[in-house]
Amino acid sequence: MAHETCRADRLRFARQFLRTPLITAAPVPSSAALAACMVAPIPRTGDPLVVELGAGTGAFTVAAQEVLRGRGRHLAIECNPEWATLLAERHPSVEVVKAQAHELPALLDRPADVIISGLPWSAYWPEGQRPLIELLAGALGPEGTLTQFSYSWSRWAPPARRQHREFDAAFEEIVVSRTVLRNLPPAYVYYARRPRG
């Protein structure tokens, strides 16, 4: 059954990526190895507020739920209605909302401890409103962390370099993981910690 689910998710991703490559960040779902890196900052104790942006079919959702084990609040935001419905069916304990990332502040009752972003770089481009990176930094608590993955081949491309500068302006500390080779394509993770201001 799990194998069939994985195969179906790969087909879903491929279809969406071909239709909307600037909105769907990847041609295939992220691997368990990348998911483990993305959820690493989730506190192992207490009742954290974890926000997941661009949750897709749930690769990071599964990993986050394994860490949380029923603790805290897990809010998953997905703009694709098909995927939002699928996530809600698969993860009844996760609060799934069909929304855009810019709508996040209205969905929070307190600052987030961790924001896990599966959004493509294009989602961060300002569109006449507050830049998304500033909004996300403002949605985190003082010790909060934002995680964002990117593909190794794009690391030196102009959008990635611009994004790194924006992360640096919004956070006191940026750490970049080693390349996660057990992902297709290979990827790495930004850990943006301690939002400025």
SERO-4910 file (N, C-alpha, C, O; in steps of 0.05 Angstrom, whole numbers):
BEGIN
 pado doro    nc1    nc2    nc3   cac1   cac2   cac3    cc1    cc2    cc3    oc1    oc2    oc3
  Met    A     16    -24      0      0      0      0     17     25      0     12     44    -15
  Ala    A     38     26     17     56     49     18     70     53     -8     73     76    -17
  His    A     78     31    -22     91     33    -48     72     46    -68     80     62    -84
  Glu    A     46     37    -67     27     48    -86     22     78    -81     19     93   -100
  Thr    A     22     86    -55     18    114    -48     41    131    -59     37    152    -70
  Cys    A     66    121    -55     90    135    -64     89    138    -95     95    160   -105
  Arg    A     81    117   -108     79    118   -138     58    138   -147     63    154   -165
  Ala    A     35    138   -133     14    157   -140     23    186   -135     16    204   -150
  Asp    A     37    190   -113     47    217   -107     67    227   -127     68    250   -135
  Arg    A     84    209   -137    104    216   -157     89    225   -183     97    245   -196
  Leu    A     68    211   -190     53    218   -213     39    245   -209     38    261   -228
  Arg    A     28    250   -186     15    275   -180     35    298   -183     29    319   -195
  Phe    A     59    295   -171     79    316   -173     87    321   -202     89    344   -210
  Ala    A     92    300   -217    100    303   -244     80    319   -260     87    336   -276
  Arg    A     54    312   -257     32    326   -271     32    356   -263     31    373   -281
  Gln    A     33    361   -237     32    389   -228     57    405   -237     55    428   -244
  Phe    A     80    392   -236    105    405   -244    104    413   -274    112    435   -281
  Leu    A     93    395   -290     91    401   -319     71    423   -324     74    440   -342
  Arg    A     49    424   -308     29    445   -311     39    472   -301     35    493   -315
  Thr    A     51    473   -277     58    498   -264     86    496   -251     88    494   -227
  Pro    A    107    496   -267    134    492   -256    144    514   -237    161    509   -220
  Leu    A    132    538   -239    140    559   -221    126    558   -194    135    570   -175
  Ile    A    104    543   -193     89    540   -168     96    514   -154     99    513   -130
  Thr    A     98    492   -170    106    466   -159    136    465   -158    149    465   -180
  Ala    A    148    464   -135    177    467   -132    193    444   -143    217    447   -148
  Ala    A    181    421   -147    197    397   -154    181    379   -172    157    378   -172
  Pro    A    196    363   -189    183    344   -206    174    318   -192    158    303   -202
  Val    A    186    313   -168    179    290   -152    178    298   -123    190    318   -115
  Pro    A    164    283   -106    163    289    -77    191    288    -65    208    273    -75
  Ser    A    195    302    -43    221    302    -29    225    275    -16    206    261     -9
  Ser    A    250    268    -12    257    242      0    255    244     31    253    266     42
  Ala    A    255    221     43    254    220     73    280    232     84    279    244    106
  Ala    A    302    229     70    327    241     79    326    271     80    335    284     99
  Leu    A    315    283     59    312    312     59    291    321     80    296    341     94
  Ala    A    270    306     82    249    313    102    261    313    131    254    330    147
  Ala    A    278    294    137    291    293    163    307    318    169    307    328    191
  Cys    A    321    328    148    337    352    151    318    376    155    324    394    171
  Met    A    296    377    141    278    399    142    265    402    170    260    425    179
  Val    A    259    380    183    244    381    208    263    380    232    254    381    255
  Ala    A    289    380    228    308    377    250    305    399    272    309    392    295
  Pro    A    298    424    265    296    444    286    271    442    304    269    456    324
  Ile    A    252    424    298    228    422    314    236    414    343    250    394    346
  Pro    A    227    429    363    234    422    391    224    394    398    202    386    390
  Arg    A    240    379    413    232    352    421    216    351    446    207    330    455
  Thr    A    212    374    459    195    376    483    176    399    481    179    416    463
  Gly    A    157    401    499    138    423    499    117    420    478    112    399    467
  Asp    A    103    442    473     81    443    454     87    464    432     75    485    432
  Pro    A    105    458    414    112    478    394     91    483    373     73    466    368
  Leu    A     92    506    361     75    513    338     93    510    313    112    525    310
  Val    A     86    491    297    101    485    272     84    492    248     61    482    246
  Val    A     94    508    230     80    516    206     94    504    182    119    504    181
  Glu    A     79    492    165     90    480    140     78    495    116     54    496    113
  Leu    A     95    506     99     86    521     76     91    504     51    113    492     48
  Gly    A     72    503     33     75    487      9     77    458     16     97    444      8
  Ala    A     58    447     31     61    420     42     59    398     21     67    376     27
  Gly    A     49    404     -2     48    384    -24     32    360    -16     10    362     -6
  Thr    A     44    336    -21     30    311    -14     38    301     13     29    280     22
  Gly    A     56    315     27     60    309     55     87    297     63     89    285     84
  Ala    A    108    298     46    134    287     53    144    299     79    154    284     97
  Phe    A    143    325     82    152    338    106    131    335    129    139    335    153
  Thr    A    106    333    122     85    330    142     89    304    158     87    304    182
  Val    A     95    283    144    100    257    157    123    259    176    121    250    199
  Ala    A    145    271    167    169    274    184    164    292    209    173    286    231
  Ala    A    149    314    204    142    332    227    124    318    247    128    321    271
  Gln    A    105    302    238     87    287    256    103    267    272     96    262    295
  Glu    A    123    254    260    139    235    275    154    248    298    158    236    319
  Val    A    163    273    294    177    288    315    157    297    336    162    295    360
  Leu    A    134    308    327    115    320    346    101    299    363     97    304    387
  Arg    A     94    276    351     80    255    366     56    265    383     53    259    406
  Gly    A     40    281    370     15    291    383     19    316    399     -1    327    409
  Arg    A     43    326    401     47    351    416     42    376    399     43    374    374
  Gly    A     36    398    411     35    424    398     14    426    376     -6    411    375
  Arg    A     18    446    359      0    452    337     16    450    311     38    462    308
  His    A      6    435    292     19    432    265      0    443    245    -21    432    239
  Leu    A      7    466    233     -9    480    213      4    476    186     27    485    182
  Ala    A    -10    464    167      1    459    140    -15    476    120    -39    474    118
  Ile    A     -1    493    106    -13    511     86     -6    502     58     17    498     51
  Glu    A    -27    498     42    -24    488     15    -44    502     -3    -67    503      3
  Cys    A    -34    514    -25    -52    529    -43    -65    511    -64    -85    519    -76
  Asn    A    -54    487    -68    -66    469    -88    -90    454    -75    -86    439    -56
  Pro    A   -114    458    -85   -138    446    -71   -137    416    -70   -146    404    -50
  Glu    A   -127    403    -91   -126    374    -92   -107    364    -70   -114    345    -55
  Trp    A    -84    377    -67    -64    368    -47    -74    375    -19    -69    359     -1
  Ala    A    -87    398    -15    -97    405     11   -117    384     21   -117    376     44
  Thr    A   -135    375      2   -155    355      9   -141    328     16   -148    315     36
  Leu    A   -121    321      0   -106    296      5    -92    297     32    -93    277     47
  Leu    A    -79    319     38    -65    322     64    -84    319     87    -78    305    107
  Ala    A   -107    332     85   -127    331    107   -137    303    112   -142    295    134
  Glu    A   -140    288     90   -149    260     92   -128    242    105   -134    225    121
  Arg    A   -103    247     97    -81    230    107    -73    237    135    -64    219    150
  His    A    -76    262    143    -65    272    169    -87    287    184    -86    311    186
  Pro    A   -107    272    195   -129    286    210   -120    302    234   -135    320    242
  Ser    A    -97    296    245    -87    312    268    -73    338    260    -66    354    277
  Val    A    -69    342    234    -56    366    224    -77    385    215    -96    378    202
  Glu    A    -73    410    222    -92    431    213    -84    440    185    -65    455    182
  Val    A    -98    430    165    -92    436    137   -109    459    128   -134    459    131
  Val    A    -97    480    116   -111    503    107   -104    508     78    -80    509     71
  Lys    A   -124    511     61   -119    518     33   -116    548     32   -136    563     34
  Ala    A    -92    558     28    -86    586     29    -59    592     16    -44    573      9
  Gln    A    -53    617     13    -27    627      3     -9    633     27    -19    639     49
  Ala    A     17    631     23     36    636     45     33    664     57     37    667     81
  His    A     26    684     40     23    711     50      0    714     70     -2    734     84
  Glu    A    -18    694     71    -40    695     90    -33    684    118    -50    684    136
  Leu    A     -9    676    122      0    663    147     -7    679    172    -18    668    191
  Pro    A      0    705    174     -5    720    199    -34    717    209    -38    716    233
  Ala    A    -53    717    191    -81    715    199    -88    688    211   -109    685    223
  Leu    A    -71    668    206    -77    641    214    -64    633    241    -68    612    252
  Leu    A    -47    652    251    -32    645    276    -44    658    300    -54    681    299
  Asp    A    -43    644    323    -52    655    348    -28    662    366    -32    674    387
  Arg    A     -4    655    357     20    662    371     44    658    352     40    646    331
  Pro    A     67    669    358     90    665    340     97    635    337     95    620    356
  Ala    A    106    628    313    113    601    307    141    595    318    158    612    320
  Asp    A    145    570    326    172    560    334    188    552    310    213    557    310
  Val    A    176    540    291    190    531    267    171    535    243    147    528    244
  Ile    A    183    545    221    169    546    195    184    529    176    208    533    171
  Ile    A    171    509    164    183    491    145    173    499    117    149    496    112
  Ser    A    190    508    100    181    518     74    189    499     51    213    494     46
  Gly    A    169    489     38    173    473     13    167    490    -11    163    479    -33
  Leu    A    166    517     -8    160    535    -30    183    538    -49    206    537    -41
  Pro    A    177    542    -75    199    548    -94    208    577    -89    194    593    -78
  Trp    A    232    583    -99    243    610    -96    224    631   -107    222    653    -97
  Ser    A    210    624   -129    193    643   -142    171    653   -124    160    675   -127
  Ala    A    163    637   -104    142    645    -85    151    668    -67    134    682    -56
  Tyr    A    177    673    -65    188    694    -48    189    721    -62    195    741    -50
  Trp    A    185    721    -88    186    746   -103    164    765    -94    141    757    -93
  Pro    A    171    790    -87    150    809    -79    131    815   -102    139    816   -125
  Glu    A    105    817    -95     85    824   -116     69    848   -106     44    847   -104
  Gly    A     83    870   -100     69    894    -91     60    893    -62     44    910    -54
  Gln    A     69    873    -47     62    871    -19     87    866     -3    109    865    -14
  Arg    A     84    862     23    107    857     40    122    833     31    109    812     26
  Pro    A    149    834     27    164    811     19    159    787     37    157    790     61
  Leu    A    156    764     25    149    740     41    169    734     62    162    726     84
  Ile    A    195    737     56    215    731     76    212    748    101    216    738    124
  Glu    A    205    773     98    200    791    121    176    782    136    176    781    161
  Leu    A    155    774    122    130    765    135    136    740    151    126    737    174
  Leu    A    151    721    140    158    696    154    175    701    179    171    689    200
  Ala    A    195    719    176    212    726    199    195    738    221    199    732    245
  Gly    A    175    755    213    157    767    233    138    748    246    127    754    267
  Ala    A    133    725    233    115    705    244    128    686    264    114    670    277
  Leu    A    154    687    266    170    670    284    175    683    311    176    707    313
  Gly    A    178    666    331    186    676    357    216    683    356    229    677    337
  Pro    A    226    696    378    254    706    378    274    684    374    295    689    362
  Glu    A    268    659    382    287    637    378    278    618    356    287    596    353
  Gly    A    260    628    339    248    611    318    267    606    295    288    619    292
  Thr    A    260    585    280    277    577    257    259    573    232    237    562    234
  Leu    A    269    583    210    256    577    184    274    558    168    298    563    166
  Thr    A    263    536    158    279    518    141    268    520    113    244    521    109
  Gln    A    286    521     94    279    522     65    299    505     50    323    507     54
  Phe    A    289    488     32    308    472     16    311    484    -12    294    500    -21
  Ser    A    333    477    -24    338    485    -52    355    464    -65    368    448    -51
  Tyr    A    355    463    -91    370    442   -105    399    451   -110    404    475   -115
  Ser    A    417    432   -108    445    438   -110    453    452   -136    469    470   -136
  Trp    A    440    444   -158    447    455   -183    440    485   -186    450    499   -203
  Ser    A    421    494   -168    412    522   -170    425    540   -150    419    564   -149
  Arg    A    443    529   -134    454    545   -111    467    571   -120    465    591   -105
  Trp    A    480    571   -143    494    596   -151    479    612   -172    489    631   -183
  Ala    A    454    604   -177    437    619   -196    429    646   -184    427    647   -159
  Pro    A    424    667   -200    417    693   -189    393    692   -169    395    706   -149
  Pro    A    371    678   -175    349    678   -155    358    667   -128    349    677   -107
  Ala    A    375    646   -128    384    635   -102    402    654    -88    401    656    -63
  Arg    A    420    667   -102    438    687    -89    422    710    -78    428    720    -56
  Arg    A    402    720    -93    385    741    -82    370    732    -57    368    747    -38
  Gln    A    360    707    -58    345    697    -35    363    695    -11    355    701     11
  His    A    388    686    -15    407    684      8    411    712     20    412    714     45
  Arg    A    414    733      4    417    760     14    393    768     31    395    780     52
  Glu    A    369    761     21    344    768     35    342    753     62    334    764     82
  Phe    A    350    728     62    351    712     87    370    725    107    364    728    130
  Asp    A    394    733     97    414    745    114    404    772    126    411    778    148
  Ala    A    389    787    111    378    812    121    356    808    142    353    824    159
  Ala    A    342    785    140    319    781    158    326    764    182    311    764    202
  Phe    A    349    750    182    356    732    204    385    737    213    402    745    197
  Glu    A    390    732    239    417    736    250    436    714    242    460    719    240
  Glu    A    425    690    237    443    667    231    431    651    208    408    643    209
  Ile    A    448    645    188    440    627    166    460    605    165    484    610    162
  Val    A    451    580    167    468    557    165    458    541    141    434    537    138
  Val    A    477    531    125    469    515    102    479    487    106    502    482    113
  Ser    A    461    467    103    468    439    108    487    429     86    491    441     66
  Arg    A    497    405     92    511    390     71    491    382     50    467    381     55
  Thr    A    500    376     26    483    367      5    470    340     13    483    322     21
  Val    A    443    339     10    429    314     15    428    299    -12    412    304    -29
  Leu    A    447    280    -14    450    265    -39    427    245    -43    422    236    -65
  Arg    A    415    236    -21    393    217    -23    366    231    -28    346    225    -16
  Asn    A    367    250    -46    343    264    -55    346    268    -85    368    270    -96
  Leu    A    324    268   -100    324    271   -129    309    296   -136    285    298   -133
  Pro    A    324    317   -146    353    319   -148    365    325   -121    351    332   -102
  Pro    A    392    322   -118    405    329    -93    398    357    -84    396    375   -101
  Ala    A    396    360    -58    387    386    -47    402    393    -22    417    376    -11
  Tyr    A    399    417    -13    410    426     13    389    442     27    369    450     15
  Val    A    393    448     53    374    461     69    386    486     82    408    486     93
  Tyr    A    371    509     80    378    533     95    364    531    122    341    524    124
  Tyr    A    380    537    143    368    540    170    372    570    177    394    579    183
  Ala    A    350    585    177    350    613    183    340    616    212    317    610    218
  Arg    A    358    626    229    351    628    257    351    656    268    365    674    258
  Arg    A    336    660    289    334    685    304    328    709    286    346    723    277
  Pro    A    302    712    280    294    734    262    302    761    273    301    766    297
  Arg    A    311    779    256    319    806    264    294    823    269    274    820    255
  Gly    A    296    840    289    274    859    294    250    846    306    230    860    312
***
